[in-house]
Amino acid sequence: QVQLVESGGGLVQFGGSLRLSCSASGFDFSKSVMRWYRQAPGKEREFVALITPVSSSTDYDDSVKGRFTISRDNAKNTVYLQMNSLKPEDTAVYYCNTMAMPKYWGQGTQVTVSS
């Protein structure tokens, strides 16, 4: 079945960087829109970024534009989120998701940014 495994989170200082990875299986990754979401404590899950399968067009939430970059490697069935200039408000559990199977979510990876 669909499996999404996020990794790469951790604790970083204000202004630091992390690269998250999401390894996907159980669906046609190369034909699927991939998305990153995040959920902070006490808040709803919110959209972060997406990337399309063919043109690799991207879209970002305004809060991360210019700081985060989403990319994909179809040969590895993996989507990445490069996060730079991290802020405390970026602290959240980060999840990947596919538009092809939107009901499926991984366990997420924790990102914590200290002041």
Backbone as CSV, one residue per row, in Angstrom:
resi,resn,N_x,N_y,N_z,CA_x,CA_y,CA_z,C_x,C_y,C_z
1,GLN,0.828,-1.172,0.000,0.000,0.000,0.000,0.881,1.248,0.000
2,VAL,0.235,2.405,-0.003,0.961,3.659,-0.009,1.774,3.784,1.268
3,GLN,3.026,4.178,1.097,3.895,4.392,2.239,4.701,5.663,2.020
4,LEU,4.722,6.508,3.029,5.444,7.767,2.990,6.273,7.866,4.256
5,VAL,7.571,8.005,4.097,8.476,8.013,5.233,9.300,9.285,5.207
6,GLU,9.021,10.168,6.149,9.734,11.434,6.252,10.961,11.284,7.140
7,SER,11.999,12.046,6.827,13.207,12.027,7.632,13.944,13.346,7.466
8,GLY,14.936,13.579,8.308,15.789,14.738,8.176,15.531,15.857,9.159
9,GLY,14.511,15.723,9.978,14.214,16.754,10.949,15.230,16.773,12.076
10,GLY,15.120,17.793,12.909,16.029,17.924,14.027,15.890,19.265,14.701
11,LEU,16.832,19.545,15.575,16.870,20.800,16.317,17.939,21.705,15.717
12,VAL,17.549,22.906,15.336,18.484,23.867,14.762,18.271,25.234,15.396
13,GLN,19.281,26.073,15.285,19.191,27.435,15.779,18.529,28.341,14.747
14,PHE,18.049,29.478,15.220,17.501,30.492,14.331,18.483,30.764,13.190
15,GLY,17.982,30.774,11.958,18.807,31.028,10.795,19.476,29.810,10.209
16,GLY,19.315,28.674,10.838,19.935,27.450,10.372,19.188,26.810,9.218
17,SER,19.691,25.651,8.787,19.134,24.950,7.638,18.944,23.472,7.930
18,LEU,17.966,22.885,7.265,17.728,21.455,7.288,17.234,21.031,5.917
19,ARG,17.495,19.781,5.557,16.899,19.211,4.370,16.092,17.990,4.757
20,LEU,14.804,18.051,4.493,13.912,16.941,4.761,13.785,16.052,3.534
21,SER,13.592,14.770,3.765,13.371,13.817,2.690,12.090,13.048,2.952
22,CYS,11.428,12.663,1.885,10.255,11.809,1.975,10.398,10.701,0.952
23,SER,10.544,9.489,1.437,10.641,8.320,0.583,9.252,7.739,0.377
24,ALA,8.858,7.565,-0.888,7.495,7.172,-1.211,7.449,5.835,-1.938
25,SER,6.372,5.100,-1.721,6.149,3.846,-2.421,4.661,3.541,-2.446
26,GLY,4.264,2.619,-3.323,2.883,2.185,-3.381,2.001,2.928,-4.358
27,PHE,2.589,3.818,-5.123,1.861,4.555,-6.145,2.855,5.034,-7.189
28,ASP,2.356,5.588,-8.282,3.221,6.035,-9.369,3.778,7.406,-9.027
29,PHE,4.904,7.404,-8.373,5.498,8.637,-7.879,5.762,9.638,-9.005
30,SER,6.293,9.150,-10.122,6.709,10.030,-11.204,5.546,10.765,-11.862
31,LYS,4.326,10.313,-11.632,3.144,10.945,-12.206,2.309,11.665,-11.159
32,SER,2.859,11.842,-9.983,2.079,12.350,-8.869,2.601,13.676,-8.351
33,VAL,1.663,14.574,-8.059,2.004,15.802,-7.356,2.365,15.455,-5.914
34,MET,3.483,15.971,-5.464,3.917,15.739,-4.097,3.846,17.038,-3.312
35,ARG,3.490,16.917,-2.037,3.277,18.081,-1.202,3.922,17.902,0.161
36,TRP,4.338,19.010,0.742,4.768,19.057,2.125,3.765,19.870,2.929
37,TYR,3.405,19.338,4.086,2.575,20.026,5.054,3.301,20.054,6.388
38,ARG,2.837,20.894,7.280,3.385,20.909,8.627,2.283,21.179,9.629
39,GLN,2.516,20.753,10.858,1.545,20.948,11.919,2.281,21.304,13.202
40,ALA,2.018,22.495,13.683,2.578,22.953,14.943,1.653,22.554,16.082
41,PRO,2.180,22.485,17.307,1.335,22.111,18.445,0.112,23.005,18.583
42,GLY,-1.054,22.392,18.709,-2.282,23.136,18.891,-2.823,23.805,17.648
43,LYS,-2.207,23.575,16.507,-2.649,24.197,15.269,-3.028,23.140,14.237
44,GLU,-3.776,23.564,13.241,-4.163,22.663,12.167,-2.999,22.436,11.214
45,ARG,-3.033,21.326,10.532,-2.041,21.041,9.509,-2.157,22.071,8.388
46,GLU,-1.027,22.604,7.945,-1.043,23.642,6.933,-0.124,23.292,5.767
47,PHE,-0.502,23.763,4.604,0.262,23.551,3.392,1.580,24.304,3.448
48,VAL,2.638,23.666,2.955,3.949,24.291,2.885,4.401,24.474,1.440
49,ALA,4.400,23.386,0.666,4.917,23.443,-0.697,4.416,22.255,-1.498
50,LEU,4.425,22.388,-2.819,4.125,21.273,-3.704,5.001,21.326,-4.938
51,ILE,5.105,20.178,-5.601,5.840,20.089,-6.853,5.096,19.149,-7.782
52,THR,4.947,19.547,-9.039,4.212,18.755,-10.014,5.110,17.696,-10.623
53,PRO,4.531,16.669,-11.248,5.324,15.515,-11.700,6.107,15.706,-12.981
54,VAL,5.597,16.470,-13.939,6.227,16.550,-15.250,7.080,17.808,-15.386
55,SER,6.477,18.948,-15.221,7.192,20.201,-15.367,7.974,20.593,-14.117
56,SER,7.714,19.914,-13.010,8.307,20.246,-11.716,8.002,21.683,-11.308
57,SER,6.824,22.138,-11.685,6.371,23.435,-11.204,6.172,23.366,-9.701
58,THR,6.441,24.471,-9.038,6.366,24.496,-7.583,5.438,25.585,-7.102
59,ASP,4.964,25.402,-5.887,4.148,26.404,-5.232,4.471,26.357,-3.752
60,TYR,4.470,27.530,-3.115,4.841,27.637,-1.717,3.863,28.512,-0.965
61,ASP,3.701,28.195,0.290,3.001,29.115,1.158,3.831,30.382,1.314
62,ASP,3.166,31.507,1.450,3.874,32.778,1.539,4.866,32.813,2.699
63,SER,4.581,32.086,3.749,5.432,32.119,4.924,6.808,31.507,4.695
64,VAL,6.964,30.711,3.634,8.238,30.037,3.383,8.873,30.432,2.058
65,LYS,8.209,31.238,1.264,8.760,31.649,-0.028,10.106,32.342,0.154
66,GLY,11.057,31.959,-0.679,12.385,32.528,-0.612,13.295,31.846,0.381
67,ARG,12.736,30.986,1.221,13.529,30.286,2.228,13.542,28.778,2.016
68,PHE,12.427,28.217,1.567,12.301,26.776,1.360,12.296,26.455,-0.130
69,THR,12.835,25.294,-0.477,12.821,24.820,-1.847,12.404,23.356,-1.877
70,ILE,11.356,23.059,-2.634,10.922,21.682,-2.810,11.514,21.136,-4.108
71,SER,11.935,19.887,-4.087,12.481,19.245,-5.272,12.140,17.758,-5.233
72,ARG,12.386,17.077,-6.343,12.078,15.648,-6.385,13.106,14.903,-7.204
73,ASP,13.277,13.635,-6.887,14.124,12.732,-7.632,13.260,11.529,-7.977
74,ASN,12.758,11.495,-9.204,11.846,10.430,-9.596,12.519,9.059,-9.625
75,ALA,13.816,9.028,-9.883,14.534,7.763,-9.889,14.602,7.145,-8.501
76,LYS,14.513,7.982,-7.481,14.573,7.515,-6.100,13.231,7.551,-5.389
77,ASN,12.180,7.959,-6.100,10.856,8.099,-5.479,10.935,8.918,-4.195
78,THR,11.633,10.032,-4.286,11.876,10.848,-3.110,11.605,12.317,-3.409
79,VAL,10.955,12.977,-2.470,10.755,14.410,-2.543,11.489,15.053,-1.372
80,TYR,12.066,16.230,-1.611,12.890,16.906,-0.629,12.313,18.272,-0.298
81,LEU,12.664,18.750,0.860,12.362,20.116,1.240,13.607,20.717,1.875
82,GLN,14.276,21.582,1.134,15.426,22.301,1.652,14.930,23.529,2.388
83,MET,15.264,23.637,3.651,14.783,24.724,4.490,15.969,25.557,4.955
84,ASN,15.990,26.811,4.564,17.038,27.741,4.955,16.443,28.886,5.760
85,SER,17.305,29.610,6.428,16.885,30.768,7.217,15.719,30.431,8.135
86,LEU,15.859,29.346,8.847,14.763,28.849,9.674,14.456,29.792,10.826
87,LYS,13.174,29.869,11.136,12.661,30.715,12.196,11.952,29.857,13.235
88,PRO,11.820,30.354,14.459,11.077,29.584,15.464,9.670,29.221,15.026
89,GLU,9.021,30.070,14.247,7.680,29.776,13.786,7.619,28.642,12.770
90,ASP,8.775,28.172,12.302,8.822,27.000,11.439,8.758,25.701,12.233
91,THR,8.829,25.788,13.542,8.776,24.605,14.389,7.456,23.869,14.192
92,ALA,7.544,22.606,13.829,6.353,21.802,13.538,6.787,20.390,13.189
93,VAL,5.814,19.502,13.104,6.028,18.205,12.495,5.732,18.343,11.014
94,TYR,6.670,17.927,10.186,6.542,18.061,8.745,6.155,16.729,8.123
95,TYR,5.155,16.764,7.251,4.620,15.581,6.607,4.666,15.729,5.089
96,CYS,4.867,14.636,4.393,4.667,14.655,2.952,3.364,13.956,2.609
97,ASN,2.876,14.234,1.411,1.570,13.765,0.982,1.544,13.784,-0.535
98,THR,0.760,12.879,-1.115,0.600,12.877,-2.559,-0.841,13.200,-2.919
99,MET,-1.007,14.028,-3.924,-2.340,14.346,-4.421,-3.022,13.105,-4.976
100,ALA,-2.236,12.135,-5.449,-2.788,10.908,-5.995,-3.501,10.075,-4.932
101,MET,-3.000,10.131,-3.707,-3.570,9.377,-2.599,-3.628,10.286,-1.371
102,PRO,-4.504,11.258,-1.383,-4.451,12.315,-0.361,-4.804,11.868,1.046
103,LYS,-5.395,10.698,1.212,-5.741,10.243,2.547,-4.553,9.654,3.296
104,TYR,-3.428,9.473,2.615,-2.273,8.852,3.234,-1.273,9.890,3.702
105,TRP,-0.763,9.673,4.905,0.257,10.523,5.497,1.310,9.658,6.161
106,GLY,2.533,10.139,6.155,3.573,9.475,6.907,3.489,9.841,8.373
107,GLN,4.466,9.386,9.147,4.501,9.694,10.575,5.064,11.081,10.856
108,GLY,5.676,11.685,9.856,6.204,13.024,10.005,7.593,13.044,10.606
109,THR,8.245,14.196,10.477,9.547,14.404,11.081,9.545,15.754,11.795
110,GLN,10.045,15.762,13.008,9.982,16.949,13.855,11.080,17.935,13.498
111,VAL,10.694,19.179,13.303,11.631,20.278,13.106,11.437,21.265,14.243
112,THR,12.500,21.546,14.963,12.449,22.492,16.063,13.514,23.560,15.857
113,VAL,13.105,24.812,15.880,14.007,25.934,15.657,14.052,26.780,16.920
114,SER,15.222,26.921,17.501,15.384,27.692,18.722,15.766,29.132,18.405
115,SER,15.479,30.025,19.338,15.777,31.438,19.156,17.242,31.744,19.422
